[in-house]
Amino acid sequence: MYLSVISVVPTEDYKLILTFQNSEQREFDVSPLLNFGRFSELRDEKLFKSVKISFDTIEWANELDLDPEYLYKKSISIKNNKKTFASV
């Protein structure tokens, strides 16, 4: 069973702060994907920041999305972070 994404906050440098259904916050770096196909469109800061929750994962305004299992596996846990990130 995989964990759904329940909130997403875009940050600087093409990173996303994701909160999963188990309340864990993780940071996902999108920059390695920016050289692949339509993901290069996300270099546009306005488009990158259009990310939102869609069903159990995230989606951008150009209809690109990523699998929640992939997001979880490729992200790093945020521990001892004093900032609280609100969903967009």
C-alpha positions in Angstrom: 0.0 0.0 0.0 1.3 3.5 -0.8 0.8 6.8 0.9 -1.3 9.5 -0.6 0.0 13.1 -0.8 -2.2 15.4 1.2 -0.5 18.7 0.7 2.2 20.2 -1.5 4.2 23.5 -1.2 6.5 24.6 -3.9 9.8 26.2 -2.7 12.8 27.8 -4.4 15.2 25.8 -6.5 12.5 23.5 -7.9 11.8 21.7 -4.6 8.4 20.6 -3.2 7.5 20.1 0.4 5.1 17.1 0.5 3.0 15.9 3.3 1.8 12.3 3.1 -1.3 10.8 4.7 0.9 9.5 7.6 1.7 13.2 8.4 5.3 12.8 7.3 6.8 15.8 5.6 9.3 15.1 2.8 11.3 17.2 0.4 11.2 16.3 -3.3 13.7 17.8 -5.7 12.2 18.3 -9.2 15.3 19.7 -10.8 16.7 16.3 -12.0 13.5 15.9 -14.1 13.7 19.3 -15.8 15.8 17.8 -18.7 13.2 15.2 -19.6 10.4 15.7 -22.1 7.6 17.9 -21.0 9.1 18.3 -17.5 11.3 21.0 -19.0 8.2 23.1 -19.1 8.4 23.3 -15.3 11.4 25.6 -15.6 8.8 28.3 -16.0 8.5 29.4 -12.3 4.9 30.3 -12.6 4.0 26.9 -14.0 6.2 25.1 -11.4 4.4 26.9 -8.6 1.0 25.9 -10.1 1.4 22.5 -8.5 -1.6 21.2 -6.5 -3.1 18.1 -5.1 -5.0 15.9 -7.5 -6.6 12.8 -6.1 -3.8 11.1 -4.2 -0.8 12.8 -5.8 0.3 16.2 -7.3 -0.4 17.8 -10.7 0.8 20.9 -12.4 -1.4 23.2 -14.6 0.1 21.6 -17.8 -1.4 18.3 -16.5 1.9 16.6 -15.6 1.8 14.5 -12.5 4.0 12.1 -10.6 3.1 8.8 -9.0 2.8 9.1 -5.2 5.0 6.0 -4.6 7.8 7.6 -6.8 7.5 10.9 -4.8 7.8 9.1 -1.5 10.8 7.0 -2.6 12.7 9.8 -4.2 12.1 12.4 -1.5 14.0 12.9 1.7 12.4 13.1 5.1 12.2 16.5 6.8 13.0 16.0 10.5 13.8 18.6 13.1 12.6 21.3 10.8 11.2 24.1 12.7 9.2 25.5 9.8 5.7 24.5 9.3 4.6 24.4 5.7 0.9 25.1 4.8 -0.7 23.7 1.8 -1.3 25.9 -1.2 
